[in-house]
Amino acid sequence: MRKLKIVKGGERRSALVYGMRLFRPEQVLAVNDASVKLNDGRPGRITMHLIEGTRAQIRRQLLESVDAFFELTAQE
């Protein structure tokens, strides 16, 4: 059994809040921001995004968006 090694100054841990559901395009009237409550009691907001297309197009765009998200947050 391998023991975990704790490294000081290692990469900061994160929690990704995520949800997904497919709708027919004509069903979607609006997309609103989602809200979270932080452990210090403050509210937080999550911008929701809408991608339309075939399943393959949606998947491709979603994967590109996830890659872009992590590139943008790499400096944080």
N, C-alpha and C positions, 0 to 999 in steps of 0.2 A: 504494500500500500504506500502510495506517495503522499508525503506531507505537503501541505500548502506552505509556501514561503511568502512571508509578508515583506514587501519591499517598500521602504520609506521613499516618498517622492514618486511613487508609481502613478500610473494614469488615473485621473479622477473618475470615479464611478458615476454612472448616470442612470436615469429611469426614463424610458421612452413610453409615452402615452400614445396609444394608437387605436384606431377603429376603422372598420371597413364594411361596406355593404354596397351591393349592386342594385341599381334601380333602372327602369326604362327611362330614357332621356326625357320623355314627355311627362313623367311623373314629378320631376324635380322643379319646384317653383323657386326656391331660394336655398342658400346654404349659409348658415349662421356660424359664428365662432362658438367653440365649445368652452366650457369653464371647468377649472379644477380648483380645489381648495387645498392650499399648502399647509404643512404641519404647523406653521406659525400663525395660522388663521387667515392669512392674506389670500385673496383670490388670484388666480392666474388664468390667462386666456390662451387658447390654442386656435390658430387660424386653420380653418377647414378648407379643403381644396376640392374642386370638381374636375374630373377627367372624363370626357365622352369619347366613344369610339367602339370598335370591336373589342372583344376580350384581349386579343393579341396586342392591339394598339394601346389599350388601357394598361396592360401589364408592362409593356415597353416603357411607356411614359412614367408609370409609377416607379419602376426601377431606376430610371434616369433621375427622377425627382429625389428619391432616397439617396442616391449617390451625391447629387448636388447639395442636399441638406447636410450631409456629413462633411463635404468639402467646405461649406460655409461655416460650419460650427467647429472646424478643426483648430481655428485660432483661439477659441474660447478656453 
